[in-house]
Amino acid sequence: MVNKPGKKPNIFVLIPALNEEKSIGPVIDDIPKDIVTEIIVIDNGSTDGTAASAESHGATVLNETTRGYGHALMKGISYITPKNPDILVFLDGDYSDFPDEIPGVVKPILENQIDMVIGSRVLGDSEKGALLPQARFGNWLSTFLIRLFWGYKFTDLGPFRAIKFDKFQALDMKELTYGWTVEMQIKAAKMKYECAEVPVSYRKRIGQSKVTGTISGSVKAGIGILRTIFKSLFPRNTRKTQKK
């Protein structure tokens, strides 16, 4: 159990970041330090002062030069694994989410023994123009397919989420780029995890999105997400034929 009597849970916040020098400081500053054990920023090959800014605001900074959302986060996972984490919180470094809402995101895990919580931007208050049309459509299509094929009702693939560490480890994540969030939700559904969504606020990010901010980024993300969904439906048989 996560919420052990008399023991404060170890909650680690993982933030992948690529050229977020202007936003990473406010993100770190707004994280409630009283409930968080450590804040880890994974610099995914930035060419600006992201790493220096994160460190100056009190985060542990790791470097992962292989580009990709999942590549960055798995670097953080490797770092925190020996530290006996109870809960992982995933948060973007662009200041579009509200880090001070972390207590509400982890609350269902601490109080109701939920395995994974998705911070839903769809259910929460979004600043006008923050959640772009292509992101809204991608969320709708992906969550519709998850409900259709696996029977789990989600409203968002939002990156702001929390999960029990042992449950995360059991997912055996493979998608290291655009399919990370949807793979997590599909595998949680296939493994019958207790999942919940909580409304989270959302605002226009600082700077331009590397994904939905460009046509090519949106296309690549869409392809990556759909590929992950259909790979989950039709997994390849990877067992090698044994020699007689």
KOLTOR-302886 format. One record per residue (C-alpha): x, z, y; residue number from 1. Coordinates in Angstrom, 1 decimal. Last residue first. Example, Ala and Ser with C-alpha at 12.3 -4.5 7.8 and 13.67 -1.06 7.14 Angstrom:
BEGIN
+--------+--------+--------+-----+
!      X !      Z !      Y ! num !
+--------+--------+--------+-----+
!   13.7 !    7.1 !   -1.1 !   2 !
!   12.3 !    7.8 !   -4.5 !   1 !
+--------+--------+--------+-----+
***
This chain:
BEGIN
+--------+--------+--------+-----+
!      X !      Z !      Y ! num !
+--------+--------+--------+-----+
!   14.5 !  -33.2 !  -28.8 ! 244 !
!   15.4 !  -33.3 !  -25.2 ! 243 !
!   13.0 !  -31.4 !  -22.9 ! 242 !
!   11.1 !  -33.4 !  -20.4 ! 241 !
!   11.7 !  -31.8 !  -17.1 ! 240 !
!    8.9 !  -29.9 !  -15.5 ! 239 !
!    8.1 !  -31.1 !  -12.1 ! 238 !
!    4.5 !  -32.1 !  -12.8 ! 237 !
!    3.4 !  -33.2 !   -9.3 ! 236 !
!    0.8 !  -31.3 !   -7.5 ! 235 !
!   -2.4 !  -33.2 !   -6.7 ! 234 !
!   -4.6 !  -30.9 !   -4.6 ! 233 !
!   -1.7 !  -29.0 !   -3.0 ! 232 !
!    0.1 !  -32.3 !   -2.4 ! 231 !
!   -3.1 !  -33.4 !   -0.7 ! 230 !
!   -3.1 !  -30.5 !    1.8 ! 229 !
!    0.6 !  -30.7 !    2.5 ! 228 !
!    0.4 !  -34.4 !    3.2 ! 227 !
!   -2.5 !  -33.8 !    5.5 ! 226 !
!   -0.4 !  -31.3 !    7.5 ! 225 !
!    2.7 !  -33.4 !    7.6 ! 224 !
!    0.7 !  -36.5 !    8.7 ! 223 !
!   -1.0 !  -34.6 !   11.5 ! 222 !
!    2.2 !  -33.0 !   12.7 ! 221 !
!    4.0 !  -36.4 !   12.7 ! 220 !
!    1.2 !  -38.0 !   14.7 ! 219 !
!    1.0 !  -35.2 !   17.2 ! 218 !
!    4.8 !  -35.2 !   17.7 ! 217 !
!    4.8 !  -39.0 !   18.2 ! 216 !
!    2.0 !  -38.8 !   20.7 ! 215 !
!    3.7 !  -36.0 !   22.7 ! 214 !
!    2.6 !  -32.5 !   23.8 ! 213 !
!    0.9 !  -31.8 !   20.5 ! 212 !
!    4.2 !  -31.2 !   18.7 ! 211 !
!    7.2 !  -30.4 !   20.9 ! 210 !
!    4.9 !  -28.8 !   23.4 ! 209 !
!    5.8 !  -29.2 !   27.0 ! 208 !
!    6.9 !  -26.2 !   29.2 ! 207 !
!    5.3 !  -22.8 !   29.4 ! 206 !
!    2.2 !  -22.9 !   27.2 ! 205 !
!   -1.3 !  -23.2 !   28.5 ! 204 !
!   -3.2 !  -20.1 !   27.4 ! 203 !
!   -4.7 !  -18.6 !   24.3 ! 202 !
!   -6.5 !  -15.4 !   23.5 ! 201 !
!   -6.9 !  -14.2 !   19.9 ! 200 !
!  -10.1 !  -13.8 !   17.8 ! 199 !
!   -9.4 !  -12.1 !   14.4 ! 198 !
!   -9.4 !  -14.0 !   11.1 ! 197 !
!   -9.4 !  -12.4 !    7.7 ! 196 !
!   -7.9 !  -13.0 !    4.3 ! 195 !
!   -8.1 !  -11.1 !    1.0 ! 194 !
!   -5.9 !  -13.2 !   -1.2 ! 193 !
!   -7.4 !  -15.3 !   -4.0 ! 192 !
!   -4.1 !  -16.9 !   -5.1 ! 191 !
!   -5.5 !  -20.4 !   -4.3 ! 190 !
!   -6.7 !  -19.2 !   -0.9 ! 189 !
!   -3.4 !  -17.7 !    0.0 ! 188 !
!   -1.7 !  -20.9 !   -1.2 ! 187 !
!   -3.9 !  -23.0 !    1.1 ! 186 !
!   -3.4 !  -20.7 !    4.0 ! 185 !
!    0.4 !  -20.6 !    3.7 ! 184 !
!    0.5 !  -24.3 !    3.1 ! 183 !
!   -1.5 !  -24.9 !    6.3 ! 182 !
!    0.9 !  -22.9 !    8.4 ! 181 !
!    4.1 !  -24.5 !    7.1 ! 180 !
!    3.0 !  -28.1 !    6.9 ! 179 !
!    4.8 !  -29.3 !   10.1 ! 178 !
!    8.3 !  -28.4 !    8.9 ! 177 !
!    9.6 !  -26.3 !    6.0 ! 176 !
!    7.0 !  -26.7 !    3.4 ! 175 !
!    8.1 !  -24.8 !    0.3 ! 174 !
!    6.7 !  -21.3 !    0.6 ! 173 !
!    6.9 !  -19.1 !   -2.5 ! 172 !
!    3.5 !  -17.5 !   -1.9 ! 171 !
!    4.6 !  -14.4 !   -3.7 ! 170 !
!    7.0 !  -13.5 !   -0.9 ! 169 !
!    4.2 !  -13.6 !    1.6 ! 168 !
!    2.1 !  -11.2 !   -0.4 ! 167 !
!    5.0 !   -8.8 !   -0.7 ! 166 !
!    5.5 !   -9.0 !    3.1 ! 165 !
!    1.9 !   -8.3 !    4.0 ! 164 !
!    0.8 !  -11.0 !    6.4 ! 163 !
!    0.3 !  -11.5 !   10.1 ! 162 !
!   -0.7 !  -14.4 !   12.2 ! 161 !
!   -0.1 !  -16.2 !   15.5 ! 160 !
!    0.8 !  -19.8 !   14.3 ! 159 !
!   -2.9 !  -20.9 !   14.5 ! 158 !
!   -4.2 !  -23.0 !   11.7 ! 157 !
!   -7.7 !  -22.3 !   12.8 ! 156 !
!  -11.4 !  -21.8 !   11.8 ! 155 !
!  -10.9 !  -20.5 !    8.3 ! 154 !
!  -13.5 !  -20.4 !    5.5 ! 153 !
!  -12.0 !  -20.3 !    2.0 ! 152 !
!  -13.8 !  -22.3 !   -0.7 ! 151 !
!  -10.7 !  -24.0 !   -2.1 ! 150 !
!  -11.5 !  -27.7 !   -1.9 ! 149 !
!  -14.2 !  -27.9 !    0.8 ! 148 !
!  -13.2 !  -24.8 !    2.7 ! 147 !
!   -9.5 !  -26.0 !    2.8 ! 146 !
!  -10.7 !  -29.5 !    3.8 ! 145 !
!  -12.8 !  -28.2 !    6.6 ! 144 !
!   -9.9 !  -26.0 !    7.8 ! 143 !
!   -7.7 !  -29.1 !    8.0 ! 142 !
!  -10.2 !  -31.3 !    9.7 ! 141 !
!  -11.2 !  -28.7 !   12.3 ! 140 !
!   -7.7 !  -27.6 !   13.1 ! 139 !
!   -6.5 !  -31.2 !   13.5 ! 138 !
!   -9.5 !  -32.0 !   15.7 ! 137 !
!   -8.7 !  -29.0 !   17.9 ! 136 !
!   -5.0 !  -29.8 !   18.1 ! 135 !
!   -5.7 !  -33.4 !   19.0 ! 134 !
!   -8.1 !  -32.2 !   21.7 ! 133 !
!   -5.5 !  -29.9 !   23.3 ! 132 !
!   -5.8 !  -26.1 !   23.1 ! 131 !
!   -4.6 !  -25.0 !   26.5 ! 130 !
!   -6.7 !  -27.3 !   28.6 ! 129 !
!   -9.1 !  -24.7 !   29.8 ! 128 !
!   -7.7 !  -21.2 !   28.8 ! 127 !
!   -8.7 !  -20.2 !   25.4 ! 126 !
!  -10.8 !  -17.1 !   24.7 ! 125 !
!  -11.0 !  -16.3 !   21.0 ! 124 !
!  -12.8 !  -17.7 !   18.0 ! 123 !
!  -11.0 !  -21.1 !   18.2 ! 122 !
!   -7.7 !  -19.4 !   19.0 ! 121 !
!   -7.9 !  -17.7 !   15.7 ! 120 !
!   -5.2 !  -15.1 !   14.9 ! 119 !
!   -5.0 !  -15.5 !   11.1 ! 118 !
!   -4.8 !  -12.3 !    9.1 ! 117 !
!   -3.3 !  -12.0 !    5.6 ! 116 !
!   -3.5 !   -9.4 !    2.8 ! 115 !
!   -6.4 !   -7.2 !    4.1 ! 114 !
!   -6.0 !   -3.6 !    3.2 ! 113 !
!   -8.8 !   -2.5 !    5.6 ! 112 !
!   -7.0 !   -0.2 !    8.1 ! 111 !
!   -3.4 !   -1.5 !    8.2 ! 110 !
!   -4.0 !   -5.1 !    7.2 ! 109 !
!   -7.1 !   -5.4 !    9.4 ! 108 !
!   -5.2 !   -3.9 !   12.3 ! 107 !
!   -2.3 !   -6.3 !   12.2 ! 106 !
!   -3.8 !   -8.9 !   14.5 ! 105 !
!   -5.4 !   -6.3 !   16.8 ! 104 !
!   -2.1 !   -4.5 !   17.3 ! 103 !
!   -0.4 !   -7.9 !   18.0 ! 102 !
!   -2.6 !   -8.6 !   21.0 ! 101 !
!    0.2 !   -7.7 !   23.4 ! 100 !
!    1.9 !  -10.9 !   22.3 !  99 !
!   -0.7 !  -13.1 !   24.0 !  98 !
!   -0.2 !  -16.6 !   22.7 !  97 !
!    0.8 !  -19.6 !   24.8 !  96 !
!    4.0 !  -17.8 !   25.7 !  95 !
!    6.2 !  -20.6 !   24.3 !  94 !
!    8.0 !  -18.5 !   21.7 !  93 !
!    5.5 !  -18.8 !   18.9 !  92 !
!    4.5 !  -15.7 !   16.9 !  91 !
!    4.6 !  -14.8 !   13.2 !  90 !
!    4.0 !  -11.1 !   12.3 !  89 !
!    5.4 !   -9.9 !    9.0 !  88 !
!    4.2 !   -6.6 !    7.5 !  87 !
!    5.8 !   -4.1 !    5.2 !  86 !
!    9.5 !   -4.9 !    5.6 !  85 !
!   12.1 !   -3.3 !    3.4 !  84 !
!   15.2 !   -4.1 !    5.5 !  83 !
!   16.9 !   -6.2 !    2.8 !  82 !
!   14.3 !   -8.9 !    3.4 !  81 !
!   14.7 !   -9.0 !    7.1 !  80 !
!   17.6 !  -11.6 !    7.4 !  79 !
!   16.4 !  -13.9 !    4.7 !  78 !
!   12.9 !  -14.0 !    6.2 !  77 !
!   14.4 !  -14.8 !    9.6 !  76 !
!   16.2 !  -17.8 !    8.2 !  75 !
!   13.0 !  -18.7 !    6.4 !  74 !
!   11.3 !  -18.8 !    9.8 !  73 !
!   13.7 !  -21.3 !   11.2 !  72 !
!   13.5 !  -23.7 !    8.3 !  71 !
!    9.7 !  -23.3 !    8.3 !  70 !
!    9.4 !  -24.6 !   11.9 !  69 !
!   12.0 !  -27.4 !   11.4 !  68 !
!   15.4 !  -28.3 !   12.7 !  67 !
!   18.4 !  -27.4 !   10.6 !  66 !
!   20.6 !  -25.5 !   13.1 !  65 !
!   19.3 !  -22.1 !   12.3 !  64 !
!   20.7 !  -19.3 !   14.6 !  63 !
!   19.6 !  -15.7 !   14.6 !  62 !
!   18.9 !  -13.6 !   17.6 !  61 !
!   17.8 !   -9.9 !   17.5 !  60 !
!   15.6 !   -9.3 !   20.5 !  59 !
!   16.2 !   -7.0 !   23.4 !  58 !
!   15.4 !   -9.0 !   26.5 !  57 !
!   19.1 !  -10.0 !   27.0 !  56 !
!   19.2 !  -11.3 !   23.4 !  55 !
!   16.2 !  -13.6 !   24.0 !  54 !
!   17.6 !  -14.9 !   27.2 !  53 !
!   21.0 !  -15.7 !   25.6 !  52 !
!   19.4 !  -17.5 !   22.7 !  51 !
!   17.1 !  -19.6 !   24.8 !  50 !
!   19.8 !  -20.6 !   27.3 !  49 !
!   19.4 !  -24.4 !   26.9 !  48 !
!   20.4 !  -26.8 !   24.1 !  47 !
!   18.4 !  -25.1 !   21.4 !  46 !
!   19.2 !  -25.6 !   17.8 !  45 !
!   16.4 !  -23.6 !   16.1 !  44 !
!   17.1 !  -20.3 !   17.7 !  43 !
!   15.4 !  -17.7 !   15.5 !  42 !
!   14.1 !  -14.8 !   17.5 !  41 !
!   13.8 !  -11.5 !   15.6 !  40 !
!   11.8 !   -8.6 !   17.0 !  39 !
!   12.3 !   -5.3 !   15.2 !  38 !
!   10.3 !   -2.3 !   14.0 !  37 !
!    7.1 !   -3.1 !   16.0 !  36 !
!    4.4 !   -0.5 !   16.6 !  35 !
!    5.8 !    1.2 !   19.7 !  34 !
!    7.5 !   -1.9 !   21.0 !  33 !
!    4.2 !   -3.7 !   22.0 !  32 !
!    5.3 !   -7.3 !   22.5 !  31 !
!    4.9 !   -8.3 !   26.1 !  30 !
!    8.6 !   -8.2 !   27.0 !  29 !
!    9.5 !  -10.5 !   24.0 !  28 !
!    7.1 !  -13.2 !   25.0 !  27 !
!    8.1 !  -12.9 !   28.7 !  26 !
!   11.7 !  -13.4 !   27.8 !  25 !
!   11.1 !  -16.4 !   25.5 !  24 !
!    9.2 !  -18.4 !   28.1 !  23 !
!   11.9 !  -19.9 !   30.4 !  22 !
!   14.6 !  -20.4 !   27.8 !  21 !
!   12.2 !  -21.9 !   25.3 !  20 !
!   14.5 !  -24.7 !   24.1 !  19 !
!   13.6 !  -24.4 !   20.4 !  18 !
!   12.3 !  -21.0 !   19.3 !  17 !
!   11.1 !  -19.6 !   16.0 !  16 !
!    9.7 !  -16.0 !   16.6 !  15 !
!    9.5 !  -13.5 !   13.7 !  14 !
!    8.0 !  -10.1 !   14.4 !  13 !
!    8.8 !   -7.4 !   11.9 !  12 !
!    6.5 !   -4.5 !   11.1 !  11 !
!    7.9 !   -1.6 !    9.1 !  10 !
!    4.9 !    0.7 !    8.6 !   9 !
!    5.1 !    4.2 !   10.0 !   8 !
!    5.1 !    6.7 !    7.2 !   7 !
!    3.0 !   10.0 !    7.2 !   6 !
!    0.5 !    8.6 !    4.7 !   5 !
!    1.4 !    5.1 !    3.5 !   4 !
!   -0.4 !    2.2 !    5.3 !   3 !
!    1.2 !   -0.8 !    3.5 !   2 !
!    0.0 !    0.0 !    0.0 !   1 !
+--------+--------+--------+-----+
***
